[in-house]
Amino acid sequence: IPVRPDRVESKDQLMEKYRQLTAAKAPVS
């Protein structure tokens, strides 16, 4: 069964959110 695109999008969105949070807390060098 192929992976659902919405699931992949969710993962991407989560990673982006985490990245934004990290950037807000401490800018990436």
N, C-alpha and C positions, 0 to 999 in steps of 0.2 A: 504493500500500500504506500503510495507516494506521500511525502510530507505535505501537510496542508500549508498553503502560502500564508494564511492568516496566522498560523502558529509561528512561522519564521518571522513574520512582520512583528509579532508580539515580542519575540526574542530581541529583534533589532531595536524595537522601541525601548525595551527595558535597558539594553546596553547603552542606548543614547541617553536615557534618563540618568543612569548611573554616572555616565561620563559627565553630563551637565552638572550633576550634584557634586562630583569630585572637583570639577573645574571651579564651581562656585566656592567650595570649601578651600581648595588650594590649587592655584593655577598650575597647569602642567608645564614643566620646564621644556 
